[in-house]
């Protein structure tokens, strides 16, 4: 791999992904327009607020997942990490009512980071595929929470008012949860686009072996991506607990599938090496709006799973098509050289 290849993702793939991100925006616009015509209440202030708050939690998790997938890995444990963090923080805030919100956020980040570090160590030094490792830790973290909870739950009336109010409070009219999500997505996008570590992560996804030969610290970067994914899942757990109040051992169950779907639909190639974090954020928004629109249109929610599954298949097929086109163009270029 040449130094130029390390610095930038493949241009044809990026052009394609920009087109797909534009497609997500158009699909969102069409879905919102159709649903609003059918039921004008879909664009009410409360409906928009609920969609944004639900998107915020998913987008925070999708950010970390996108970075992991760009390196040609996957983290299936994020739903369980969210549940672990949510129950830990809810229990802590219930027992210590005077703790400030920042302590809850730091604890959630720390719980997630430790879980992510374990994933990264097993993947890198255990030489076990990320799919297998994180599937195992998904059940392990969930089992720990079930054992800890013992069938109990933390109710909203047991949590301090300032913790619950955080989900409804705002700054300049924008809910704090949305501001946090925008900061996370925007910050990760900036790093991935403009800093060396971002280019190294794209290079690792394009060819892990070539990245090592080029002198990239693959082990450090890989551990960092899993720690980031875990930490953001932990942060999402704090936001989940603050938004919904009642937390039990099943919190976050199934979230990992929605997170992966948001990332793939948002244009991050499952084969690694291309995609954008903000595209994953758009994917999270699309999935949230689809779920809300189905409820407003009084369509059976089971159709949501079918629609999401179809979107994932279409996204993977599109990735495969663009990979074939890139390989073909490279062969033609080499033939002319």
JOCORCOR-V372949 format. One record per backbone hydrogen bond with DSSP energy under -1.0 kcal/mol. NH is the residue of the N-H (numbers start at 1). CO is the residue of the C=O. Records with the same first field share a line. If there is no record, write none. Layout:
NH = CO, CO
//
This chain:
6 = 2
7 = 3
8 = 4
14 = 10
15 = 11
16 = 12
17 = 13
18 = 14
19 = 15
20 = 16
21 = 17
22 = 18
23 = 19
24 = 20
25 = 21
26 = 22
27 = 23
28 = 24
29 = 25
30 = 26
31 = 27
32 = 28
33 = 29
34 = 30
35 = 31
36 = 32
37 = 33
38 = 34
39 = 35
42 = 39
43 = 40
44 = 41
48 = 44
49 = 45
50 = 46
51 = 47
52 = 48
53 = 49
54 = 50
55 = 51
56 = 52
57 = 53
58 = 54
59 = 55
60 = 56
61 = 57
62 = 58
63 = 59
64 = 60
65 = 61
66 = 62
67 = 63
68 = 64
69 = 65
70 = 66
72 = 69
73 = 68
81 = 77
82 = 78
83 = 79
84 = 80
85 = 81
86 = 82
87 = 83
88 = 84
89 = 85
90 = 86
91 = 87
92 = 88
93 = 89
94 = 90
95 = 91
96 = 92
99 = 96
104 = 100
105 = 101
106 = 102
107 = 103
108 = 104
109 = 105
110 = 106
111 = 107
112 = 108
113 = 109
114 = 110
115 = 111
116 = 112
117 = 113
118 = 114
119 = 115
120 = 116
121 = 117
122 = 118
123 = 119
124 = 120
125 = 121
126 = 121
128 = 122
133 = 129
134 = 130
135 = 131
136 = 132
137 = 133
138 = 134
139 = 135
140 = 136
141 = 137
142 = 138
143 = 139
144 = 140
145 = 141
146 = 142
147 = 143
148 = 144
149 = 145
150 = 146
152 = 149
154 = 247
158 = 155
159 = 156
164 = 160
165 = 161
168 = 165
169 = 165
171 = 174
174 = 171
176 = 169
179 = 175
180 = 176
181 = 177
182 = 178
183 = 179
184 = 180
185 = 181
186 = 182
187 = 183
188 = 184
189 = 185
190 = 186
191 = 187
192 = 188
193 = 189
194 = 190
195 = 191
199 = 195
200 = 196
201 = 197
202 = 198
203 = 199
204 = 200
205 = 201
206 = 202
207 = 203
211 = 207
212 = 208
213 = 209
214 = 210
215 = 212
216 = 211
218 = 216
221 = 217
222 = 218
223 = 219
224 = 220
225 = 221
226 = 222
227 = 223
228 = 224
229 = 225
230 = 226
231 = 227
232 = 228
233 = 229
234 = 230
235 = 231
236 = 232
237 = 233
238 = 234
239 = 235
240 = 236
241 = 237
242 = 238
243 = 239
244 = 240
245 = 241
246 = 244
247 = 154
251 = 248
253 = 250
255 = 252
258 = 254
259 = 255
260 = 256
261 = 257
262 = 258
263 = 259
264 = 260
265 = 261
266 = 262
267 = 264
268 = 263
269 = 274
272 = 269
273 = 70
280 = 276
281 = 277
282 = 278
283 = 279
284 = 280
285 = 281
286 = 282
287 = 283
288 = 284
289 = 285
290 = 286
291 = 287
292 = 288
293 = 289
294 = 290
295 = 291
296 = 292
297 = 293
299 = 294
303 = 300
304 = 301
306 = 302
307 = 303
308 = 304
309 = 305
310 = 306
311 = 307
312 = 308
313 = 309
314 = 310
315 = 311
316 = 312
317 = 313
318 = 314
319 = 315
320 = 316
321 = 317
322 = 318
323 = 319
324 = 320
325 = 321
326 = 322
327 = 323
328 = 324
329 = 325
330 = 326
331 = 327
332 = 328
333 = 329
334 = 330
335 = 331
336 = 332
337 = 333
//
